[in-house]
Amino acid sequence: MKPGHVAIIGFGAIAQDLIGILKEADVGPPERITVLVHSGREAGTKARLSDASISVSSDLEELLDEAPDVVVECAGHGAVAAFGALVLDHGTDLIIASAGALSDPDLKAKLISSANRTGAQCVVPAGAIGGIDALGAARISGLKSVIYIGRKPPSAWLGTPAEQAVDLGKLTRPTAFFEGTAREAAREYPKNANVAATLALAGLGMDDTKVRLIADPTIQENVHEFSVVSNASDFSIRLVCKTSPLNPKTSRSTVYSIARAVLNRHAAIAI
Ligand SMILES: NC(=O)c1ccc[n+]([C@@H]2O[C@H](COP(=O)([O-])OP(=O)(O)OC[C@H]3O[C@@H](n4cnc5c(N)ncnc54)[C@H](O)[C@@H]3O)[C@@H](O)[C@H]2O)c1
């Protein structure tokens, strides 16, 4: 079955790609799409949309009153903090791209409490990474260790504390500049925290998931690797992710994972 009314928070790289993918979905396009943008950006966003049937709003409460089937956050950690509980309090399911926001224990508790109160669900898709199904299943068996290695070209680490640890402009070989827990990674590298936070949520938690971050001048893509030791299986997964043409910091695989989460809600056989 095709999706009903899909509300999308943000109109950046992921949101724009997501709209295109949903419109072309083999089950048919959603019955309706609404994009939520910052106040004052409605007309500009409407002008950039090639499809006049897509609505643009800057008022989440008004949008929720129109009973969307699902709200998809594609805007950043601040948007999860600002809107997440409101969406769930309204009884509407929420899909979040910015999983790193859940490394804030107070925000996570607030979302859980809202979801429990109304029965709505907050869904965290795998995002840039894959293998979350295997990790989540291994967790039920009992996990012994989860180690994540994030490798990106040096330019992807500009504007982060990596600049103080290494001379990003002069690297000639892969150089690790951070080793610690997922919680420390989220604190020091919040804009790169989504993958580590997703692994931590699915697996051993923020304090026991180990993270290593590497600036690698020999690659153009973002490479995400993780290794798991558990009572059910031991495995390693490595994804070489092409970057989004609209935002080089975003792995392109992310939007397909979010599209899958939207489409699976209505699939007769969800896989
Ligand atoms: N889970 C993952 O693996 C993964 C991977 C990449 C990105 N992400 C997350 O997805 C988010 C979006 O990525 P992107 O590449 O589309 O970023 P982007 O910067 O291209 O777009 C974000 C858009 O959201 C808008 N926005 C921000 N706050 C808003 C608010 N409160 N209300 C309305 N609009 C708001 C911005 O103006 C911008 O247009 C990132 O911030 C990141 O947290 C997650």
Ligand as a Chemical Component Dictionary entry (heavy atoms), coordinates in Angstrom:
data_LIG
# 
_chem_comp.id                   LIG 
_chem_comp.type                 NON-POLYMER 
_chem_comp.pdbx_formal_charge   0 
_chem_comp.three_letter_code    LIG 
# 
loop_
_chem_comp_atom.comp_id 
_chem_comp_atom.atom_id 
_chem_comp_atom.alt_atom_id 
_chem_comp_atom.type_symbol 
_chem_comp_atom.charge 
_chem_comp_atom.model_Cartn_x 
_chem_comp_atom.model_Cartn_y 
_chem_comp_atom.model_Cartn_z 
_chem_comp_atom.pdbx_ordinal 
LIG N1  N1  N 0  21.524 8.600  10.853 1  
LIG C1  C1  C 0  22.520 8.865  9.998  2  
LIG O1  O1  O 0  23.326 7.992  9.663  3  
LIG C2  C2  C 0  22.637 10.262 9.449  4  
LIG C3  C3  C 0  23.492 10.501 8.347  5  
LIG C4  C4  C 0  23.531 11.798 7.838  6  
LIG C5  C5  C 0  22.789 12.813 8.417  7  
LIG N2  N2  N 1  22.000 12.547 9.482  8  
LIG C6  C6  C 0  21.195 13.600 10.146 9  
LIG O2  O2  O 0  20.270 14.108 9.224  10 
LIG C7  C7  C 0  20.217 15.531 9.372  11 
LIG C8  C8  C 0  19.845 16.126 8.026  12 
LIG O3  O3  O 0  20.881 15.852 7.090  13 
LIG P1  P1  P 0  20.993 16.682 5.733  14 
LIG O4  O4  O 0  22.177 16.172 5.009  15 
LIG O5  O5  O -1 19.676 16.723 5.064  16 
LIG O6  O6  O 0  21.330 18.152 6.327  17 
LIG P2  P2  P 0  21.164 19.544 5.600  18 
LIG O7  O7  O 0  21.990 20.511 6.374  19 
LIG O8  O8  O 0  21.382 19.409 4.132  20 
LIG O9  O9  O 0  19.609 19.905 5.806  21 
LIG C9  C9  C 0  19.028 20.159 7.050  22 
LIG C10 C10 C 0  17.848 21.095 6.805  23 
LIG O10 O10 O 0  17.040 21.156 7.964  24 
LIG C11 C11 C 0  16.666 22.515 8.191  25 
LIG N3  N3  N 0  16.350 22.689 9.602  26 
LIG C12 C12 C 0  17.199 22.652 10.648 27 
LIG N4  N4  N 0  16.509 22.830 11.801 28 
LIG C13 C13 C 0  15.216 22.980 11.454 29 
LIG C14 C14 C 0  14.032 23.208 12.185 30 
LIG N5  N5  N 0  14.049 23.327 13.519 31 
LIG N6  N6  N 0  12.844 23.331 11.520 32 
LIG C15 C15 C 0  12.801 23.212 10.158 33 
LIG N7  N7  N 0  13.915 22.989 9.400  34 
LIG C16 C16 C 0  15.103 22.877 10.060 35 
LIG C17 C17 C 0  17.867 23.322 7.715  36 
LIG O11 O11 O 0  17.504 24.642 7.425  37 
LIG C18 C18 C 0  18.277 22.530 6.478  38 
LIG O12 O12 O 0  17.557 22.963 5.340  39 
LIG C19 C19 C 0  21.624 15.921 9.846  40 
LIG O13 O13 O 0  21.557 17.085 10.617 41 
LIG C20 C20 C 0  22.074 14.744 10.653 42 
LIG O14 O14 O 0  21.803 14.942 12.035 43 
LIG C21 C21 C 0  21.905 11.293 9.988  44 
# 
loop_
_chem_comp_bond.comp_id 
_chem_comp_bond.atom_id_1 
_chem_comp_bond.atom_id_2 
_chem_comp_bond.value_order 
_chem_comp_bond.pdbx_ordinal 
LIG N1  C1  SING 1  
LIG C1  O1  DOUB 2  
LIG C1  C2  SING 3  
LIG C2  C3  SING 4  
LIG C2  C21 DOUB 5  
LIG C3  C4  DOUB 6  
LIG C4  C5  SING 7  
LIG C5  N2  DOUB 8  
LIG N2  C6  SING 9  
LIG N2  C21 SING 10 
LIG C6  O2  SING 11 
LIG C6  C20 SING 12 
LIG O2  C7  SING 13 
LIG C7  C8  SING 14 
LIG C7  C19 SING 15 
LIG C8  O3  SING 16 
LIG O3  P1  SING 17 
LIG P1  O4  DOUB 18 
LIG P1  O5  SING 19 
LIG P1  O6  SING 20 
LIG O6  P2  SING 21 
LIG P2  O7  DOUB 22 
LIG P2  O8  SING 23 
LIG P2  O9  SING 24 
LIG O9  C9  SING 25 
LIG C9  C10 SING 26 
LIG C10 O10 SING 27 
LIG C10 C18 SING 28 
LIG O10 C11 SING 29 
LIG C11 N3  SING 30 
LIG C11 C17 SING 31 
LIG N3  C12 SING 32 
LIG N3  C16 SING 33 
LIG C12 N4  DOUB 34 
LIG N4  C13 SING 35 
LIG C13 C14 SING 36 
LIG C13 C16 DOUB 37 
LIG C14 N5  SING 38 
LIG C14 N6  DOUB 39 
LIG N6  C15 SING 40 
LIG C15 N7  DOUB 41 
LIG N7  C16 SING 42 
LIG C17 O11 SING 43 
LIG C17 C18 SING 44 
LIG C18 O12 SING 45 
LIG C19 O13 SING 46 
LIG C19 C20 SING 47 
LIG C20 O14 SING 48 
# 
